[in-house]
Amino acid sequence: MNAIFPTFLKRLYRKEPISSFIIIVGAVDAVLGGVNEVGTLMILGLLTSGMAIGYRWWCIQQSETGSARKSKQLYLPSSNPNRSPLPDLDRRRHPPL
């Protein structure tokens, strides 16, 4: 097995752990239903996996469009050359506590 494949799966699972878990559960249900010839379990597993993949795709699409619309949030004011820097601390004026 390629060494990149497990790292890709780990990274993908860490990004969306809930949808990844639902995809795995659906895939296991589909395999068990196919092996044991239980059609309803296989269909339920395929539907569950398909819905989880669709949900993950929808979340990715929302995050791509949302990140483009968000403006940059600044925590500090922009540096202005007209503004004076902070005053120097002078121990002579204020005695230490």
Buried (B, 14 or more C-beta within 10 A) or exposed (E): EEEEEEEEEEEBBEEBEEBBEBBBBBBBBBEEBBEEEBEEBBEBBBEBBEBBBEBBEEEEEEEEEEEEEEEEEEEEEEEEEEEEEEEEEEEEEEEEE
